[in-house]
């Protein structure tokens, strides 16, 4: 579907609907710090030889699935950063285009600044003929895949500009793993920070997502982390994805 041939129905807080999704309380699921999530990734890649690009594919497919089940947009803008988070967003862009959505990819960085895995995903969407640009445009949904759990300091430059654009847009925002600008461990919001309608976090929830209002609705995606990984880290984890690759996490009510 061509990007420029699609009409838009934009609203910041659309009617909520999900299909057959399990719901768990936040306290029923272990939360991870940033350092613990880095260790999960390390064990996956170094010990089990589950490559980053495989985890990226699982994350992006889950993001596309939640996009259609929760929002069902005809048009999507994917804000893609240069690292693993951006790579997951680019995978989602591919899957969403395959499902018939009009997808605009907005890259926050030049090609030479992207990590190899993210650059690979960007090359794929270009070969598919998706429109890749540096400038966002209105759409029915914005996907925030700019910064993941590796945030250091306040966002700046083009990333900060895109965060501010997303917050000002009249469309819901779905964040991948952590809203860009939010500290995954403490929940501290940097300046600027994405105010998401919903967040799809990966593997296990990050501790900083518990109470931060920037998170919005919270969902969890299976990226195929074997139970052995958590056993090695001494973290007891219940069976979360026996019937579905997505779970809704119910957070405590805000103050």
Order of alpha helices (4+ residues) and beta strands (2+ residues): beta-alpha-alpha-beta-alpha-beta-alpha-beta-beta-alpha-beta-beta-beta-alpha-beta
